[in-house]
Amino acid sequence: MDLDTLRDTEPLTYAAANAVPLVRTDARLASQVSAVLTRLNPHHQLFTVPLTLQQTGTELRVFPPLHRPEWAAFDDALGALVGAQAGGLFYRTVGDPTGERRELAWPLAPDVWQGGAALVGPFATEAEASAWGQAHADPRQGFVSDTLPYAGVWLCDVFAGE
């Protein structure tokens, strides 16, 4: 079946097939992201795709794709959502060799991190965050780390790299 026929006969399937990534998040935040998107872009459709990532186990996808001004408004709205929440919630845009993506989640506590790319913390000092990253992010497995200050604490960003 071609896309034109699919669009005409099964519009929801067509939209799901053509949806683009909006944000990776924790499933507990999906309804809040949905409310933001609906408020800003009421004619867009949101689709949920489960992921196997510890920190962001849900990818929300949108159809039709957002345009640059819509992305800016969405980013601002999620920034405001983060500002209204307690507990270290973060929103960021990540650029890596696989492309650009947005993440909305809480940092993983160091004792629950199970490997892989994640924002881990909080740590009281930069030295603690750095030491944790050096002890856990293994370049032989393709991961490195960096530290960053956030909301009065330090986090360790573990990501793919050399």
C-alpha positions in Angstrom: 0.0 0.0 0.0 1.4 3.4 -0.9 1.5 6.3 1.5 -1.2 8.3 -0.3 -3.6 5.4 0.0 -2.7 4.9 3.6 -3.2 8.6 4.4 -6.7 8.4 2.8 -7.8 5.1 4.2 -6.1 4.8 7.5 -5.1 8.3 8.6 -4.1 7.3 12.2 -1.7 4.6 10.9 -0.4 7.1 8.4 0.3 9.6 11.1 2.0 7.0 13.4 4.2 5.8 10.5 5.3 9.4 9.8 5.6 10.7 13.3 9.0 12.1 14.3 10.7 12.0 17.7 9.6 14.8 20.1 11.2 13.9 23.4 12.6 10.9 25.3 11.1 10.9 28.8 10.1 8.9 31.8 6.6 7.4 31.3 5.4 9.2 34.4 5.9 12.5 32.6 4.2 11.6 29.3 0.8 13.0 30.3 2.4 16.4 31.2 4.3 16.5 27.9 1.0 15.6 26.1 -0.8 18.5 27.9 2.0 20.9 26.8 1.9 19.7 23.2 -1.9 19.9 23.1 -2.0 23.4 24.5 0.7 24.6 22.0 -0.3 22.6 19.0 -3.8 21.2 19.4 -3.9 19.7 15.9 -0.8 17.6 16.3 -1.0 13.9 17.3 1.3 12.3 19.9 2.4 8.7 19.8 4.2 6.7 22.5 7.1 4.3 21.7 8.6 2.2 24.5 12.4 2.2 24.8 14.8 0.0 26.7 16.7 2.9 28.2 16.9 3.1 32.0 16.5 6.9 32.3 14.2 7.7 29.4 12.1 4.6 28.8 9.5 6.3 26.6 9.9 8.2 23.3 7.1 10.5 22.4 6.7 11.1 18.7 4.6 13.8 17.0 2.8 14.2 13.7 3.0 16.4 11.8 6.5 17.4 12.6 7.1 20.7 14.5 8.4 23.7 12.7 11.2 25.9 14.1 8.9 28.3 16.0 6.9 25.4 17.3 10.1 23.8 18.6 11.1 27.0 20.3 7.7 27.3 22.1 7.8 23.6 23.0 11.3 24.0 24.5 10.3 27.1 26.4 7.2 25.3 27.8 9.1 22.2 28.9 11.7 24.6 30.5 8.9 26.2 32.5 7.6 22.7 33.4 11.1 21.9 34.8 11.1 25.1 36.7 7.8 24.3 38.3 8.8 20.8 39.4 10.9 19.8 42.4 13.4 17.0 42.6 15.9 17.8 40.0 13.9 17.2 36.8 15.9 18.3 33.7 15.2 19.0 30.1 18.0 19.1 27.6 18.8 18.8 23.9 21.5 16.2 23.3 23.6 16.1 20.2 25.7 12.9 19.5 26.8 10.8 16.6 23.2 9.4 16.2 21.7 12.9 15.8 19.9 15.4 18.0 17.3 14.5 20.6 15.5 16.0 23.6 15.3 14.5 27.0 13.0 15.2 30.0 13.8 13.1 33.0 15.2 12.9 36.5 18.9 12.1 37.0 19.5 8.5 37.9 20.8 7.9 41.4 24.4 6.6 41.3 23.3 3.4 43.1 20.6 2.5 40.5 22.6 3.3 37.3 22.9 0.1 35.4 25.3 1.2 32.7 24.9 3.1 29.5 24.3 6.7 28.6 22.5 8.7 31.4 22.7 11.8 33.6 23.6 10.5 37.0 23.5 12.3 40.4 23.2 14.3 42.4 26.7 14.7 43.8 27.6 17.3 46.4 30.8 18.4 44.7 32.3 18.4 41.2 35.1 16.2 42.5 32.6 13.5 43.6 30.8 13.6 40.3 34.1 13.4 38.4 35.4 10.5 40.6 32.2 8.6 40.1 32.4 9.1 36.3 36.0 8.0 36.1 35.1 4.8 38.1 32.0 3.9 36.1 32.2 5.2 32.6 34.4 2.7 30.8 35.9 4.0 27.5 36.6 0.3 26.6 32.8 -0.1 26.4 32.5 3.1 24.5 31.4 5.4 27.3 33.0 8.6 28.8 31.8 11.1 31.3 31.7 14.8 32.0 30.4 16.8 35.0 28.0 19.7 35.1 26.5 21.9 37.7 22.7 21.8 37.9 20.3 23.4 40.5 23.0 23.6 43.2 24.3 20.1 42.8 26.7 18.3 40.4 25.7 15.7 37.9 27.8 13.2 35.9 26.8 12.9 32.2 27.7 9.4 30.9 27.6 9.3 27.1 29.0 7.4 24.1 32.4 8.5 23.2 36.1 7.8 23.1 
